[in-house]
């Protein structure tokens, strides 16, 4: 079942990769694309599309915009994080506003996590 669901998500992941949000574009082109740890964009894993994923660290970076502000979205995100954590994936979330307003801080947190340190 999960395999069929994942196959249906491939076109959506490709679409998201080609049409990144402004926050995703900023983080990718100004930081993650050239990061020493290899990150991939819009990766399918466990039936979800992850914004950014570093397979070598099993690290997922998620950027949340206003669509994540509702109670239903928060519950979905919590369940998604729980399922990813259960298979050993560390999930780090940032709001889009953080990417635009505190970019260097976001980059610092990502670097710390990549080095095995706890986020700030």
LUMVONU-694025 format. One record per residue (C-alpha): residue number from 1; x, y, z; residue in three letters. Coordinates in Angstrom, 1 decimal. Each point is the difference from the previous one (the first is absolute). Last residue first. Example, Ala and Ser with C-alpha at 12.3 -4.5 7.8 and 13.67 -1.06 7.14 Angstrom:
// LUMVONU-694025
<node pos="2" u="13.7" v="-1.1" w="7.1" code="ser"/>
<node pos="1" u="-1.4" v="-3.4" w="0.7" code="ala"/>
//
This chain:
// LUMVONU-694025
<node pos="120" u="20.0" v="26.3" w="20.0" code="unk"/>
<node pos="119" u="-0.2" v="-3.4" w="-1.7" code="unk"/>
<node pos="118" u="1.8" v="-2.9" w="1.6" code="unk"/>
<node pos="117" u="3.4" v="-0.8" w="-1.3" code="unk"/>
<node pos="116" u="0.7" v="-2.9" w="-2.5" code="unk"/>
<node pos="115" u="2.0" v="2.1" w="-2.4" code="unk"/>
<node pos="114" u="-2.9" v="0.1" w="-2.4" code="unk"/>
<node pos="113" u="-2.2" v="1.2" w="2.8" code="unk"/>
<node pos="112" u="2.4" v="2.9" w="0.7" code="unk"/>
<node pos="111" u="0.2" v="0.9" w="-3.7" code="unk"/>
<node pos="110" u="-3.8" v="0.0" w="-0.3" code="unk"/>
<node pos="109" u="-0.3" v="2.2" w="3.1" code="unk"/>
<node pos="108" u="2.6" v="2.5" w="-1.3" code="unk"/>
<node pos="107" u="-1.7" v="0.1" w="-3.4" code="unk"/>
<node pos="106" u="-3.3" v="0.9" w="1.7" code="unk"/>
<node pos="105" u="1.8" v="2.7" w="2.1" code="unk"/>
<node pos="104" u="1.5" v="1.4" w="-3.2" code="unk"/>
<node pos="103" u="-3.4" v="0.2" w="-1.6" code="unk"/>
<node pos="102" u="-1.8" v="1.8" w="2.8" code="unk"/>
<node pos="101" u="-2.7" v="2.0" w="-1.7" code="unk"/>
<node pos="100" u="-0.4" v="-1.7" w="-3.3" code="unk"/>
<node pos="99" u="0.6" v="-3.6" w="1.1" code="unk"/>
<node pos="98" u="-1.7" v="0.7" w="3.3" code="unk"/>
<node pos="97" u="-3.1" v="1.3" w="-1.8" code="unk"/>
<node pos="96" u="-0.2" v="-3.2" w="-1.9" code="unk"/>
<node pos="95" u="-0.3" v="-1.9" w="3.3" code="unk"/>
<node pos="94" u="2.6" v="-2.5" w="0.9" code="unk"/>
<node pos="93" u="-0.2" v="-3.6" w="0.7" code="unk"/>
<node pos="92" u="2.7" v="-2.6" w="0.8" code="unk"/>
<node pos="91" u="-0.9" v="-3.7" w="-0.4" code="unk"/>
<node pos="90" u="2.4" v="-2.8" w="1.0" code="unk"/>
<node pos="89" u="-0.7" v="-3.2" w="-1.9" code="unk"/>
<node pos="88" u="0.5" v="-3.2" w="1.9" code="unk"/>
<node pos="87" u="-3.0" v="-2.0" w="-1.2" code="unk"/>
<node pos="86" u="-2.2" v="1.0" w="3.0" code="unk"/>
<node pos="85" u="1.2" v="3.6" w="-0.5" code="unk"/>
<node pos="84" u="-1.7" v="0.1" w="-3.4" code="unk"/>
<node pos="83" u="-3.2" v="-1.4" w="1.4" code="unk"/>
<node pos="82" u="0.0" v="2.5" w="2.9" code="unk"/>
<node pos="81" u="0.8" v="2.9" w="-2.3" code="unk"/>
<node pos="80" u="-2.9" v="-0.9" w="-2.3" code="unk"/>
<node pos="79" u="-2.3" v="-0.3" w="3.0" code="unk"/>
<node pos="78" u="1.1" v="3.4" w="1.3" code="unk"/>
<node pos="77" u="-0.3" v="1.6" w="-3.5" code="unk"/>
<node pos="76" u="-3.5" v="-1.4" w="-0.4" code="unk"/>
<node pos="75" u="-1.0" v="1.3" w="3.5" code="unk"/>
<node pos="74" u="1.4" v="3.4" w="-0.8" code="unk"/>
<node pos="73" u="-1.8" v="0.0" w="-3.4" code="unk"/>
<node pos="72" u="-3.3" v="-0.8" w="1.7" code="unk"/>
<node pos="71" u="0.5" v="2.8" w="2.6" code="unk"/>
<node pos="70" u="0.7" v="2.5" w="-2.7" code="unk"/>
<node pos="69" u="3.3" v="1.9" w="-0.5" code="unk"/>
<node pos="68" u="1.7" v="-2.5" w="-2.4" code="unk"/>
<node pos="67" u="-1.5" v="1.7" w="-3.1" code="unk"/>
<node pos="66" u="1.7" v="3.2" w="1.2" code="unk"/>
<node pos="65" u="3.4" v="-1.3" w="-1.0" code="unk"/>
<node pos="64" u="2.0" v="-2.8" w="1.5" code="unk"/>
<node pos="63" u="3.5" v="-0.9" w="-1.2" code="unk"/>
<node pos="62" u="1.1" v="-3.6" w="0.8" code="unk"/>
<node pos="61" u="3.6" v="-1.2" w="0.3" code="unk"/>
<node pos="60" u="0.3" v="-3.7" w="0.1" code="unk"/>
<node pos="59" u="3.2" v="-1.7" w="1.4" code="unk"/>
<node pos="58" u="0.8" v="-3.7" w="-0.5" code="unk"/>
<node pos="57" u="3.6" v="1.0" w="0.3" code="unk"/>
<node pos="56" u="1.3" v="-1.5" w="-3.3" code="unk"/>
<node pos="55" u="-3.5" v="0.4" w="-1.6" code="unk"/>
<node pos="54" u="0.0" v="3.8" w="0.4" code="unk"/>
<node pos="53" u="-3.6" v="1.0" w="-0.8" code="unk"/>
<node pos="52" u="-1.7" v="3.2" w="-0.9" code="unk"/>
<node pos="51" u="-3.7" v="0.8" w="-0.5" code="unk"/>
<node pos="50" u="-1.1" v="-3.6" w="0.8" code="unk"/>
<node pos="49" u="-2.8" v="-1.5" w="-2.0" code="unk"/>
<node pos="48" u="-1.7" v="-2.7" w="2.1" code="unk"/>
<node pos="47" u="-0.8" v="-3.6" w="-0.6" code="unk"/>
<node pos="46" u="2.8" v="-1.3" w="2.2" code="unk"/>
<node pos="45" u="2.5" v="2.1" w="-2.0" code="unk"/>
<node pos="44" u="-0.4" v="1.9" w="-3.3" code="unk"/>
<node pos="43" u="2.6" v="2.7" w="-0.3" code="unk"/>
<node pos="42" u="-0.9" v="3.6" w="-0.9" code="unk"/>
<node pos="41" u="3.5" v="1.3" w="-0.2" code="unk"/>
<node pos="40" u="3.2" v="-1.9" w="0.8" code="unk"/>
<node pos="39" u="2.7" v="0.9" w="2.4" code="unk"/>
<node pos="38" u="3.7" v="-1.0" w="-0.1" code="unk"/>
<node pos="37" u="1.9" v="1.0" w="3.1" code="unk"/>
<node pos="36" u="2.7" v="2.5" w="-1.0" code="unk"/>
<node pos="35" u="-2.7" v="2.6" w="-0.8" code="unk"/>
<node pos="34" u="0.1" v="1.3" w="-3.5" code="unk"/>
<node pos="33" u="-3.7" v="-0.5" w="-0.8" code="unk"/>
<node pos="32" u="-1.0" v="0.5" w="3.6" code="unk"/>
<node pos="31" u="1.0" v="3.7" w="0.4" code="unk"/>
<node pos="30" u="-1.0" v="2.8" w="-2.3" code="unk"/>
<node pos="29" u="-1.6" v="-2.0" w="-2.8" code="unk"/>
<node pos="28" u="-1.9" v="-2.5" w="2.2" code="unk"/>
<node pos="27" u="-0.9" v="2.3" w="3.0" code="unk"/>
<node pos="26" u="-1.1" v="2.8" w="-2.4" code="unk"/>
<node pos="25" u="-1.9" v="-2.3" w="-2.3" code="unk"/>
<node pos="24" u="-1.8" v="-1.7" w="2.9" code="unk"/>
<node pos="23" u="-1.0" v="3.4" w="1.4" code="unk"/>
<node pos="22" u="-1.3" v="1.2" w="-3.4" code="unk"/>
<node pos="21" u="-2.1" v="-3.2" w="-0.4" code="unk"/>
<node pos="20" u="1.5" v="-2.6" w="-2.4" code="unk"/>
<node pos="19" u="-1.6" v="-0.6" w="-3.4" code="unk"/>
<node pos="18" u="2.2" v="-2.5" w="-1.7" code="unk"/>
<node pos="17" u="0.6" v="-2.1" w="3.1" code="unk"/>
<node pos="16" u="-3.7" v="0.3" w="0.9" code="unk"/>
<node pos="15" u="-1.0" v="-1.3" w="-3.5" code="unk"/>
<node pos="14" u="2.5" v="-2.9" w="0.3" code="unk"/>
<node pos="13" u="-1.4" v="-0.9" w="3.4" code="unk"/>
<node pos="12" u="-3.5" v="0.1" w="-1.4" code="unk"/>
<node pos="11" u="0.9" v="-2.2" w="-2.9" code="unk"/>
<node pos="10" u="1.6" v="-2.6" w="2.4" code="unk"/>
<node pos="9" u="-2.9" v="0.1" w="2.4" code="unk"/>
<node pos="8" u="-2.1" v="-2.6" w="-1.8" code="unk"/>
<node pos="7" u="3.0" v="-2.4" w="0.1" code="unk"/>
<node pos="6" u="0.1" v="0.5" w="3.8" code="unk"/>
<node pos="5" u="-3.6" v="-1.0" w="0.4" code="unk"/>
<node pos="4" u="0.5" v="-3.1" w="-2.0" code="unk"/>
<node pos="3" u="3.0" v="-0.9" w="2.1" code="unk"/>
<node pos="2" u="-1.8" v="0.7" w="3.3" code="unk"/>
<node pos="1" u="-2.7" v="-2.5" w="-1.0" code="unk"/>
//
